[in-house]
Amino acid sequence: MAFLQSEAAATDEGKGANELVLEFIDHLEQTGAPSKQIKATLHILNNFHSYFDQEFPGNPFEALAKQYRIDKKETTLKAMERDNLVMTDDEILKIIKWAWSKTKNSNMFYTAYRNAVMIEMLAEYGLRISALIGINIADVDLDRRCIYINESKNQKPYVIPIINKIIMVNDYLRIYFTKFGYSLGPIAYDSRPLFLSGEDKNRISDSTARRCINRVFARVGLYASQRSTHQLRHYRATKYYREGMSPELISQIMGMSVETLKKTYLHIGHTDIVDQFERWNVTGKQQFECPACGYRAGNKTQEKVSLINVLNRRK
């Protein structure tokens, strides 16, 4: 009622309700509130005012709320701009380090360990959140050192190699079975979710997984700097490419087409192009070895040794 009383008082002083609302919007903008927040605030105030519409006719929020509707195209462009901010290796290490530090809290050990493993897998394999939370125990094949992804966006199953994270996955399974009192038997036909929400033993939801990960981002000061869980997928695709992995192999590991990979997920600069060319120039050309001097194309060490051999033979 205080707002309505101030509105009525402002009207008595010659200041219309619309002018008062515009001053309020100007205040929000000056404090750095984004359009989305202003829209939500006006929507709430619009509904609030409608409740008292009979006593105070003429809703000043109705038209203004429509002005702050965010166009879907604008939202898409903002998301694309955000995703183009590829995370750095230092940022990834900071996130992972903080996530693992929370496992020292024995009261929430499983939850903290689960969050750390999820972040590791997102950063290491570029999984989508939907694919990550869709993994079942039976999808983990420790003997073949891989995880089968059946819940993919394009409905096509694919496989991710886990040789570099197999110890982490094995430790997580051990903690998982111990925490929830399961017997550690054959997992080939175990349809239980790999990541659980908690004591209820239900599959963790998409929103809960994102919230847990975004909380870690916020703790290390990255969530407010236009960082999101999906950026881990962009990071990994670009990282694979910079390390010399072919787009064909990247697309298979990340479950997408080469066209989508190149168009959306590879953030390559001029330096990356030069590095890739120099790497190809050394290892990509067809190598041969001269039977006379032992010269081997593409191997700088052997080139030097071969030159010494030739000079020795000429003496």
N, C-alpha and C positions, 0 to 999 in steps of 0.2 A: 504493500500500500504506500510505502514511502515514495516509491518512484512515481506512482499515480498522483500523489499529493504534490510532488515537485513539478510534475507535468502540468497540473492544474494551475499551480502558482506561476509557472513560467508563462502560461497562456494569459493569466490575469495581468502580467507585467508587459504584455505585448509581444512576447516571444512565443511563436507557434510551436506545436508539438513536433512538427517536421523539423524545424530548426534545431530543437533540442536533441532530436535523434541524430541529426547530421553532426552536431558537435560531439555526440557520443561516438559516432563512427570515426570522426577525425581523431578522437582520443585513442581509439583502438589502433588506428593506422600509425599514429605517432609512437606508440609503444611497441611497434614492430609486429603486430598481429597479422598473420597471412590472410588472404581472401577466404580460405576455407574456414578459418576460425570465425571470421566476421560473419560469414554466411550462417554458420551453426548458431552463433549468438543471436543473430536477427531472427532466425527461425524459432528459437526458444521464446524470445520476447514477443514475436508475432502471436504465438499460441497463448502466451501469458496475457497479452492485451485482449485477445479475442474472448477470453474468459470473462473480462469485465466490459465487453463491448456495449452492453446495454446501458451501463452507467456512464461510460466515457466513450461516446460514439466517435467514429473516425479513426481507424487503426493506422498509425503512421508507419508501421513496420512492414505492412503487407507488400507495398510496391518496392520498398528498399530491399527487402529480402530477395526479391526476384532479380534485382540488379547485381547481387553478389553470388548468383549461381555460377559455379565454375564450369566452363565449357569442357566437354569430354576431350576435345582436341587439345585444349590447354593442359589438361591433366596428363594426357599421354606425352605431350612434349616435355613436361616437367619430369616425368618418369624417365624419358630417354636421356634428358640432360643429366639426371642423377646417375643413371647407369654408365654414362660415359666417364664418370669419375672413378676410374679403376683403382682399387685399393693397392697400396704398396706392400711389399714384403714386410716392412717394419710394422705396419698397421696390423697385418695378419698375425704376426708373432706376438704383438701386444694383446690382441684379442684372445689368442689361444693360451698365452701365459696366465692371463687373469682368470680365464675359465677353469684351468686346472688348479689354480690356487684356491678356488672355492671348495675343492674336494676335501680340503683339510677340515671342513666343518662336518663333524660326525653326525650331527642331527639331520642334515639334509644330504647325506653322502650320495645316495643313489641319484637323486635329482641333479646334483652338481656334476656327478660323473657322467650321467646321461647327456647333460647339456654340453660338456666338454667334448664328448665323443661325437655328438651331432655336428658341432662346429668344426671339428677336425675333418669329418667326412665331407662336409659342404665345401670347405676350403681346399681339400686335397683332391676331390673328384668332381667338384662343380655340380653336385646334384641339385635338383629342384627340391624344395621343401616337400612337395607332394610325393615325390619319389622316395625321399628319405623316410618319411613317416609311414610309407606304404610297405616298407621292408618287413618280412616275417622272419622268424628264426630259421625256417626251412630254406630261405633264400640265401643263407650264408653257407658257403662251401669252403671250409677251412682246408680240406685236402687239395682242392684245385685252386686255392688262394684267390677266390673271387666271390662277389655278391651278385646275385641275379636281380635285376630291376624289372619288375612286372607292371608297376604303376607309373607309366610314363605319359607325358602329355600327348604324344602322337600315337598312343596305344600300341607301340612297338616295343617289346621287351629287349633289353640289352644287358650287357655284363660289364662290371667294373673290376679290374684287378686290384687286390688289396695286399700285395706282397710287402709293401712298405708300411702297412698299418695292421698287419695280421696279428701282431702281439697285442696291440691295443684292442682289437676286436675280440680276441680270445679272452683277454682279461675282463672286458665288459660282459661277455657271456657268463663268465664264472661268477661275477658279482651279481648279475641278473638272476641266475638260478639260485644263488645263495640268499639273496634279498627276499625273493618271493616264495622260497621253500620248494622249488621244483627240483626233481631229481635230474642230474646231469646225464641224460641218456642220449640215444641217437637223435639228431636234430633234423634229419632229412625230411621228416614228415610233420614237423612241429609247426603248426599254423599260427602260433601266438605271435603278436606284434613284437618287433625287436625293441621298439621304444615305447615305454608305457608312461601314462600320465602320472601315475603314483600308486598309492595303496589300493585303488579300485581295480588295478590291473587292466585298465582299458587302454586302447591305442591312443597315443598322444595326438591331439587335434592339430590342424594346421595353425590355427590362431594361437594356441598355447605354445607351440614350438617357436613361432615367430616372436612371440612376446618374451619367451625365455632368452632367445638369442639377442633380440634387440636390447634387452636389459643389460646384457654383457657389453654390447656396443656402447650403451650409455655410460656404463661404469668407467670405460676407458676413454670417454670423451669423443666418440665417433658417431653416435646415433644422431646427434644434433648437426653434424657436419655432412648431411646428405649421404649417409651410408645406410645400406639396407642388406637384408639377408640375401636377396637375389644377386647383389653385386659380387658375392663370393663365386657365383657361376661365371660371371664376366671375368673375374680375376683369374680363375683357374684356366679358362680357355686361352686367355692371352698369355698366361704363364707357360702353359704347354707349348704354345707356338714359339715363344721367345727362347725356350729351351731346345728348340729344334724338332719337335714332334710334327709330323705331317698333318695337314688339315683332315685328311681321310681318317687317320687313326684317332685324332681328337674327336671327330664327329661320332665315331663308333663308341668310344669310351663315355662320351657325354650324352649319347642318345639323341642326336639331332642330325639334320642333313648338312652336308658341306656348305650348301648355299646359305642356310640359316646361320651357320657358324661364322662365315665370312661377313655376312651382311650385318649381323647383330652383335656378336660376341667378341670378335677380334678387334682390339683397339691398338692398332699398329701405327707407330710414328716413323719418321725418316730414319732414326737411329736403328730401329728394329729391322727395317728393310736392308740397311747396310750390313748389319750383323748377320742376317739370314743369308745374304749373298756371299759374304766371306766364309761362312760355315759351309755353304754349298761348294764354294770354290776349292775348299780343302778336302771335303769328304764326299761331295756329290758327284764329282767327275769320275769317269771310268779310270780306275787306277791300273797302271801297268808297271812291270819291273824289267829293266834292261838286263839281258843275260850277260852282257860284257862287263858292266860296271856296277850293277846292283842298284842303279837309280830307280826309285819308286816314286811315281807321281803323287803329289798331294801330301807327302810325308816330309816335313821340313828337316827332321833329324836325319832321316835316311838320305835326303838330298845332300846334306852336308858331308855325311860319311862317304857317299858315292863320289862326290867331287874330290875328296881326299884320296880315295882309291884310284881315281883316274890320274891325279897328279903324281901319285907314287909310281904308277905304271909307266909314266912318261920319263921318269928319272933314269 
